[in-house]
Amino acid sequence: MDLFEHKFEKDRLKEAPLAARMRPAGFDEFVGQERLAGKGRILRRAIESGKLPSVVLWGPPGSGKTTLAYIIAGVTDSHFSPVSAVSAGVADLRRIIEQARERRKMSRQKTILFIDEIHRFNKAQQDAILPYVEDGTITLIGATTENPSFEVISPLLSRCQVFILKPLAADEIRIIVFRALKDSLRGLGALKADLADDAMEYIIAMSNNDARAALNILEMAVLTTPADDKGRRRISLAIIEDAIQHRALTYDKGGEQHFDTISALHKSMRGSDPNASLYWLARMLEAGEDPLYVARRLVRFASEDVGMADPQALVVAMAAQQAVHFIGMPEGNLALAEAAVYLATAPKSNSLYQAYSRVQEEIKRGSSETVPLHLRNPVTSLMKDIDYGKGYKYAHDYPGHFVKQQNLPDALKEERFYTPGDQGYEKQVSERLKNWWQEKDTKNKE
């Protein structure tokens, strides 16, 4: 880097956002991810030994992925070539690879190719770098917020070590914010800002464990607050609330968070926890999830996990779907909330789900038994002549509107696909079936 480039880089850094200016230059300043980057930990040992393999850093926004990549480049004295998967193409990758080859020949210096949001690269783009990761021309550091097992092609993933970064804790966010307030060279120290305790806690709460988001909030609040007659800027809770305006929830409707959150809702309802059910439901709706998608999942849950223990559950779930369709959002959110709480607090039974699964397995094994003659409808004289409907007993002609007769094919007549549970309405169903069939054997089809 010549004198002109050095001055340009220095000026650029001055104008950069606070989060970029406060990026740690080494491990001594790095906050969080202690189990990976702490002294003696695996990632730090690999970096400091100069034997770092290609890696994929998987973690939520603001957890330190990009910062770690810069630290790795600095500690290993490697040339750092950062690209964003949003804007880079195959031509950019080939240019970086060719430069890496020349650099290795001339100075033996290693090249780190850092791909931010690597999950946005398509298969062709990932294929383009695969041979050069394999032969060591470049050391790849990929950063992603998405599960790499879904988003990174298997051949490339098999040549990388995946490190999982955790969301930053509240105390770690607090340290980062405090440092930015006090640092006069890179941070806001020269502006003499005083942050109220409740304002600090609100920044932490609204940052969603994202250090970058926390610093962005802080910078907006400090820069837009005039100094008092003593030259100090008093940052109150009201100023922080005004700077935030609206919290953007971390939620990807097409990604892993979508599936994780709907799974959390389903399992919270199954666990009969109305509080958690409401929380996960709101997390999806407030982040812009399709309310009809949520409604469909509630309908599924009503049949799968409540089932015959409370047949009214399906009615409630369908009513919620109709309400959302009829009045739309945001008014429909309460209909979905009512259904979620009803389902969470309803008695549970998966006997219907198990029964249908058993029938499915029977059919998959090739069962295609013919309908017994007495159950067939003799709609023509020929059918009647060959005994269609012969011997059929009309249930309404018998006491209690029930008569015992065989309704399954001969090969399956001893099967019991459905065994009622012992919760809610299904208790009544169980007693009714016992009274009708007077059978002690409740053999299940496994």
Phi, psi and omega per residue, in radians:
M1 nan 2.139 -3.128
D2 -1.476 -3.130 -3.056
L3 -1.083 -0.726 -3.141
F4 -1.097 -0.810 3.138
E5 -1.107 -0.662 3.135
H6 -1.096 -0.772 3.131
K7 -1.137 -0.726 3.124
F8 -1.056 -0.781 -3.136
E9 -1.126 -0.677 3.139
K10 -1.144 -0.753 3.120
D11 -1.162 -0.686 3.135
R12 -1.087 -0.725 -3.124
L13 -1.125 -0.638 3.133
K14 -1.088 -0.614 -3.095
E15 -1.563 -0.092 -3.105
A16 -1.245 2.749 3.060
P17 -1.038 2.765 -3.110
L18 -0.960 -0.725 -3.108
A19 -1.048 -0.641 3.114
A20 -1.287 -0.702 -3.126
R21 -1.151 -0.580 -3.080
M22 -1.546 0.102 -3.131
R23 -1.069 2.203 -3.112
P24 -1.033 2.479 3.122
A25 -1.575 -0.272 -3.116
G26 -2.757 3.124 -3.083
F27 -1.133 -0.483 -3.122
D28 -1.117 -0.468 3.137
E29 -1.716 -0.199 -3.041
F30 -1.273 2.312 -3.106
V31 -1.992 2.294 3.093
G32 1.678 3.068 3.109
Q33 0.958 0.701 -3.075
E34 -1.016 -0.623 -3.081
R35 -1.228 -0.307 3.093
L36 -1.820 -0.749 -2.970
A37 -1.916 0.019 3.097
G38 -1.220 2.867 -3.130
K39 -1.003 2.275 3.110
G40 1.420 -0.039 -3.131
R41 -1.442 2.838 -2.900
I42 -1.062 -0.826 -3.094
L43 -1.166 -0.737 -3.130
R44 -1.159 -0.666 3.104
R45 -1.074 -0.754 -3.124
A46 -1.126 -0.696 -3.135
I47 -1.167 -0.864 -3.056
E48 -1.218 -0.408 3.094
S49 -1.453 -0.176 -3.112
G50 1.308 0.292 -3.095
K51 -2.017 0.615 -3.102
L52 -1.260 2.211 3.036
P53 -1.391 3.085 2.981
S54 -1.132 2.461 -3.039
V55 -2.368 2.733 2.951
V56 -2.088 2.161 3.112
L57 -1.731 1.980 -3.064
W58 -1.962 2.087 3.132
G59 -3.017 2.959 -3.106
P60 -1.236 2.899 3.109
P61 -1.004 2.468 3.061
G62 1.295 0.297 -3.110
S63 -1.636 -0.114 3.049
G64 1.958 0.276 -3.081
K65 -1.123 -0.904 -3.124
T66 -1.140 -0.703 3.119
T67 -1.044 -0.778 3.105
L68 -1.047 -0.694 3.139
A69 -1.080 -0.759 3.122
Y70 -1.142 -0.706 3.123
I71 -1.110 -0.733 3.129
I72 -1.032 -0.783 -3.135
A73 -1.085 -0.712 -3.120
G74 -1.199 -0.790 -3.092
V75 -1.177 -0.630 -3.089
T76 -1.575 -0.003 3.140
D77 0.972 0.697 3.138
S78 -1.701 2.710 3.003
H79 -1.282 2.341 -3.036
F80 -1.891 2.073 3.128
S81 -2.069 1.634 -3.121
P82 -1.557 2.431 3.018
V83 -2.398 2.730 3.042
S84 -1.857 2.286 -3.139
A85 -1.136 -0.285 3.124
V86 -1.203 -0.654 -3.015
S87 -2.011 -0.348 -3.067
A88 -1.403 2.587 3.087
G89 -2.146 -3.091 -3.123
V90 -1.060 -0.645 3.140
A91 -1.077 -0.696 3.104
D92 -1.111 -0.725 -3.124
L93 -1.142 -0.725 -3.138
R94 -1.149 -0.654 3.114
R95 -1.111 -0.775 3.137
I96 -1.119 -0.698 -3.137
I97 -1.145 -0.741 3.126
E98 -1.115 -0.713 3.096
Q99 -1.131 -0.642 3.122
A100 -1.121 -0.690 3.102
R101 -1.071 -0.835 -3.128
E102 -1.118 -0.687 -3.138
R103 -1.120 -0.700 -3.131
R104 -1.154 -0.657 3.130
K105 -1.189 -0.731 -3.008
M106 -1.391 -0.761 -2.994
S107 -2.242 -0.033 -3.089
R108 1.137 0.185 -3.134
Q109 -1.310 2.362 3.102
K110 -1.340 2.713 3.094
T111 -2.081 2.228 3.021
I112 -1.745 2.092 3.021
L113 -1.663 1.942 3.135
F114 -1.762 2.080 3.127
I115 -1.949 1.865 3.089
D116 -1.373 2.408 -3.117
E117 1.019 0.862 -3.083
I118 -1.043 -0.373 3.132
H119 -1.134 -0.268 3.131
R120 -1.500 -0.150 3.073
F121 -1.305 2.402 3.078
N122 -1.440 3.118 -3.064
K123 -1.063 -0.727 -3.107
A124 -1.108 -0.688 3.133
Q125 -1.180 -0.697 3.102
Q126 -1.213 -0.645 3.094
D127 -1.084 -0.558 -3.062
A128 -1.133 -0.516 -3.110
I129 -1.720 -0.204 -3.051
L130 -0.948 -0.860 -3.096
P131 -1.098 -0.523 -3.040
Y132 -1.496 -0.377 2.948
V133 -1.266 -0.698 -3.099
E134 -1.176 -0.708 -3.091
D135 -1.588 0.017 3.047
G136 1.473 0.159 3.086
T137 -1.035 -0.692 3.085
I138 -2.276 2.674 2.922
T139 -1.794 2.104 -3.082
L140 -1.568 2.330 2.891
I141 -2.143 1.952 3.095
G142 -1.828 2.396 3.088
A143 -2.007 2.339 -3.113
T144 -2.610 2.549 3.005
T145 -1.674 -0.109 -3.107
E146 -1.824 2.711 3.131
N147 -1.029 1.978 -3.061
P148 -1.114 -0.400 3.128
S149 -1.169 -0.345 3.070
F150 -1.692 -0.524 -2.920
E151 -1.857 -0.317 -3.130
V152 -1.913 2.306 -3.085
I153 -1.056 2.548 -3.036
S154 -0.999 -0.765 -3.135
P155 -1.060 -0.662 3.138
L156 -1.278 -0.727 -3.120
L157 -1.111 -0.605 -3.122
S158 -1.203 -0.306 3.133
R159 -1.727 0.122 -3.119
C160 -2.161 2.631 2.984
Q161 -1.653 2.233 -3.137
V162 -1.644 2.209 3.056
F163 -2.017 2.261 -3.094
I164 -1.733 2.120 3.103
L165 -1.690 2.381 -3.122
K166 -1.600 2.732 3.037
P167 -1.045 2.518 3.125
L168 -1.177 2.481 3.115
A169 -1.388 2.880 -3.117
A170 -1.011 -0.762 -3.130
D171 -1.126 -0.560 3.122
E172 -1.255 -0.698 3.056
I173 -1.086 -0.706 -3.136
R174 -1.054 -0.757 3.123
I175 -1.073 -0.774 -3.108
I176 -1.115 -0.765 3.121
V177 -1.130 -0.765 -3.116
F178 -1.088 -0.736 3.122
R179 -1.075 -0.741 -3.132
A180 -1.121 -0.607 3.114
L181 -1.179 -0.595 -3.013
K182 -1.658 -0.385 -3.074
D183 -1.291 2.014 -3.091
S184 -1.470 -0.365 -3.104
L185 -1.496 -0.883 -3.091
R186 -1.829 -0.421 -3.024
G187 -1.760 -2.473 -3.043
L188 -1.937 0.221 -3.061
G189 -0.996 -0.640 -3.107
A190 -1.178 -0.318 -3.122
L191 -1.545 -0.065 3.047
K192 0.905 1.004 -3.141
A193 -1.602 2.358 3.040
D194 -1.941 2.084 -3.091
L195 -1.772 2.109 3.109
A196 -1.102 2.623 -3.092
D197 -1.023 -0.776 -3.122
D198 -1.203 -0.492 3.073
A199 -1.204 -0.708 3.075
M200 -1.042 -0.812 -3.112
E201 -1.119 -0.598 -3.137
Y202 -1.228 -0.703 3.069
I203 -1.019 -0.801 -3.134
I204 -1.057 -0.795 -3.096
A205 -1.139 -0.687 -3.051
M206 -1.536 -0.124 -3.135
S207 -1.321 -0.280 -3.139
N208 1.054 0.679 3.121
N209 1.128 0.362 -3.076
D210 -1.921 1.956 -3.109
A211 -1.094 -0.687 -3.139
R212 -1.093 -0.756 3.132
A213 -1.094 -0.722 3.136
A214 -1.073 -0.771 -3.128
L215 -1.217 -0.593 3.084
N216 -1.115 -0.740 3.104
I217 -1.087 -0.823 -3.125
L218 -1.058 -0.801 -3.103
E219 -1.087 -0.780 3.119
M220 -1.034 -0.768 -3.105
A221 -1.145 -0.776 -3.086
V222 -1.204 -0.787 -3.077
L223 -1.183 -0.432 -3.106
T224 -1.737 0.079 3.124
T225 -1.813 2.107 3.132
P226 -1.241 2.650 3.113
A227 -1.340 2.616 3.080
D228 -1.432 -3.013 -3.071
D229 -1.171 -0.214 3.086
K230 -1.753 0.089 3.102
G231 1.453 0.180 -3.118
R232 -1.793 2.631 3.115
R233 -1.947 2.014 -3.101
R234 -1.612 1.939 -3.080
I235 -1.728 1.825 -3.102
S236 -1.638 3.017 3.077
L237 -1.054 -0.713 -3.121
A238 -1.071 -0.661 3.127
I239 -1.168 -0.719 3.109
I240 -1.136 -0.751 3.119
E241 -1.045 -0.701 3.137
D242 -1.193 -0.637 -3.138
A243 -1.192 -0.590 -3.087
I244 -1.344 -0.763 -3.098
Q245 1.127 -1.163 -3.114
H246 -2.593 2.281 -3.140
R247 -1.386 2.217 3.066
A248 -1.510 1.989 -3.104
L249 -1.248 2.468 3.077
T250 -1.394 1.879 -3.084
Y251 -2.857 2.225 -3.137
D252 -2.009 1.894 -3.044
K253 -1.110 -0.363 -3.132
G254 -1.891 0.063 -3.029
G255 -2.030 -2.826 -3.034
E256 -1.126 -0.613 -3.129
Q257 -1.081 -0.614 3.076
H258 -0.999 -0.869 -3.090
F259 -1.278 -0.625 3.099
D260 -1.096 -0.735 -3.055
T261 -1.274 -0.713 3.105
I262 -1.170 -0.576 3.062
S263 -1.123 -0.710 3.127
A264 -1.125 -0.696 3.096
L265 -1.099 -0.842 -3.104
H266 -1.048 -0.778 -3.083
K267 -1.302 -0.482 3.068
S268 -1.225 -0.698 3.082
M269 -1.163 -0.742 3.109
R270 -1.071 -0.590 3.122
G271 -1.443 0.146 3.091
S272 0.996 0.721 3.134
D273 -1.990 1.663 -3.094
P274 -1.160 -0.536 -3.117
N275 -1.171 -0.858 3.111
A276 -1.144 -0.628 3.129
S277 -1.072 -0.789 3.111
L278 -1.113 -0.686 -3.117
Y279 -1.094 -0.888 -3.099
W280 -1.202 -0.593 3.064
L281 -1.062 -0.839 -3.131
A282 -1.142 -0.641 3.121
R283 -0.993 -0.721 -3.137
M284 -1.274 -0.837 -3.067
L285 -1.143 -0.753 -3.105
E286 -1.217 -0.382 3.106
A287 -1.536 -0.021 3.066
G288 1.720 0.276 3.100
E289 -1.092 2.574 3.089
D290 -1.090 2.022 -3.086
P291 -1.102 -0.498 3.125
L292 -1.261 -0.492 3.017
Y293 -1.112 -0.786 3.103
V294 -1.066 -0.767 -3.137
A295 -1.047 -0.719 3.123
R296 -1.079 -0.671 3.122
R297 -1.194 -0.607 3.091
L298 -1.160 -0.693 3.105
V299 -1.097 -0.760 3.107
R300 -1.052 -0.780 -3.133
F301 -1.065 -0.698 -3.102
A302 -1.011 -0.644 3.140
S303 -1.486 -0.631 -3.013
E304 -1.403 -0.710 -2.971
D305 -1.969 -0.333 3.051
V306 -1.818 -0.903 3.009
G307 0.956 -2.315 -3.056
M308 -1.335 -0.140 3.074
A309 -1.152 -0.502 3.056
D310 -2.691 1.523 -3.119
P311 -1.031 -0.354 3.118
Q312 -1.165 -0.347 -3.129
A313 -1.031 -0.719 3.138
L314 -1.151 -0.635 3.109
V315 -1.117 -0.771 3.136
V316 -1.116 -0.771 -3.128
A317 -1.109 -0.731 3.118
M318 -1.186 -0.615 3.093
A319 -1.126 -0.660 3.099
A320 -1.124 -0.737 3.114
Q321 -1.068 -0.750 3.129
Q322 -1.148 -0.665 3.135
A323 -1.113 -0.771 3.121
V324 -1.104 -0.735 3.134
H325 -1.133 -0.611 -3.051
F326 -1.395 -0.825 -3.042
I327 -1.839 -0.212 3.099
G328 1.286 -2.906 -3.128
M329 -1.959 2.636 0.174
P330 -1.525 -0.079 -3.076
E331 -1.049 -0.543 -3.093
G332 -1.243 -0.184 -3.092
N333 -1.109 -0.548 3.141
L334 -1.253 -0.559 3.072
A335 -1.128 -0.732 3.087
L336 -1.174 -0.667 3.110
A337 -1.113 -0.716 3.120
E338 -1.081 -0.751 3.138
A339 -1.143 -0.733 -3.122
A340 -1.094 -0.740 3.126
V341 -1.185 -0.714 3.104
Y342 -1.038 -0.811 -3.104
L343 -1.165 -0.665 -3.139
A344 -1.152 -0.603 -3.063
T345 -1.684 -0.010 3.114
A346 -1.355 2.690 3.004
P347 -1.091 2.599 -3.028
K348 -1.933 2.509 3.023
S349 -2.752 2.311 3.046
N350 -1.928 0.339 -3.096
S351 -1.115 -0.624 3.116
L352 -1.156 -0.755 3.101
Y353 -1.066 -0.784 3.140
Q354 -1.143 -0.694 -3.128
A355 -1.098 -0.789 -3.132
Y356 -1.169 -0.635 3.107
S357 -1.094 -0.679 3.111
R358 -1.127 -0.720 3.111
V359 -1.130 -0.713 3.102
Q360 -1.027 -0.774 3.136
E361 -1.099 -0.684 3.120
E362 -1.069 -0.757 -3.117
I363 -1.221 -0.678 3.124
K364 -1.102 -0.503 3.125
R365 -1.337 0.052 3.067
G366 1.770 0.127 -3.133
S367 -1.156 2.086 3.094
S368 -2.495 0.876 -3.075
E369 -1.111 2.558 3.136
T370 -1.336 2.703 3.126
V371 -1.246 2.253 3.101
P372 -0.954 2.513 -3.053
L373 -0.984 -0.682 -3.037
H374 -1.230 -0.262 3.102
L375 -1.636 -0.114 -3.133
R376 -1.421 2.641 -3.084
N377 -1.692 2.032 -3.094
P378 -1.397 1.388 -3.049
V379 -1.412 -0.214 3.077
T380 -2.206 2.849 -3.139
S381 -1.148 -0.611 3.115
L382 -1.084 -0.764 3.134
M383 -1.065 -0.693 3.135
K384 -1.164 -0.640 -3.136
D385 -1.151 -0.505 -3.129
I386 -1.768 0.461 2.934
D387 1.324 0.351 2.987
Y388 -1.067 2.225 3.094
G389 1.423 -0.040 -3.094
K390 -1.183 2.236 3.095
G391 1.509 0.025 3.131
Y392 -1.199 2.350 -3.139
K393 -1.817 2.088 -3.110
Y394 -1.398 1.951 -2.969
A395 -0.979 -0.589 -3.082
H396 -1.244 -0.181 3.098
D397 -1.498 -0.008 -3.035
Y398 -2.056 2.715 3.135
P399 -0.998 2.382 -3.139
G400 1.247 0.153 3.141
H401 0.983 0.658 3.104
F402 -2.510 2.462 3.015
V403 -2.512 2.412 -3.111
K404 -1.374 2.136 3.046
Q405 -2.702 2.818 -3.101
Q406 -1.413 2.195 3.141
N407 -2.016 -0.275 3.054
L408 -1.578 2.764 3.034
P409 -1.046 2.769 -3.086
D410 -0.954 -0.705 -3.072
A411 -1.186 -0.302 -3.074
L412 -2.111 0.205 -2.979
K413 -1.123 -0.359 3.129
E414 -1.634 -0.050 -3.090
E415 -1.279 2.540 3.044
R416 -2.235 1.570 -3.111
F417 -1.250 -0.659 -3.050
Y418 -1.880 2.136 3.036
T419 -2.092 1.981 -3.088
P420 -1.071 2.581 3.035
G421 -1.427 -3.006 -3.080
D422 -2.028 0.390 -3.113
Q423 -1.988 2.485 3.000
G424 0.948 -2.398 -3.068
Y425 -1.057 -0.464 -3.077
E426 -1.152 -0.371 3.014
K427 -1.038 -0.768 3.126
Q428 -1.132 -0.705 3.121
V429 -1.059 -0.760 -3.127
S430 -1.064 -0.818 3.138
E431 -1.102 -0.706 -3.127
R432 -1.090 -0.784 -3.126
L433 -1.132 -0.664 3.103
K434 -1.114 -0.735 -3.132
N435 -1.157 -0.643 -3.119
W436 -1.283 -0.867 -2.958
W437 -1.687 -0.325 3.078
Q438 0.874 0.877 -3.126
E439 -2.095 2.326 3.045
K440 -1.560 -0.425 -3.103
D441 -1.402 2.033 3.114
T442 -2.024 0.846 -3.113
K443 -1.025 2.306 3.098
N444 -1.765 2.573 3.022
K445 -1.400 1.968 -3.120
E446 -1.536 nan nan
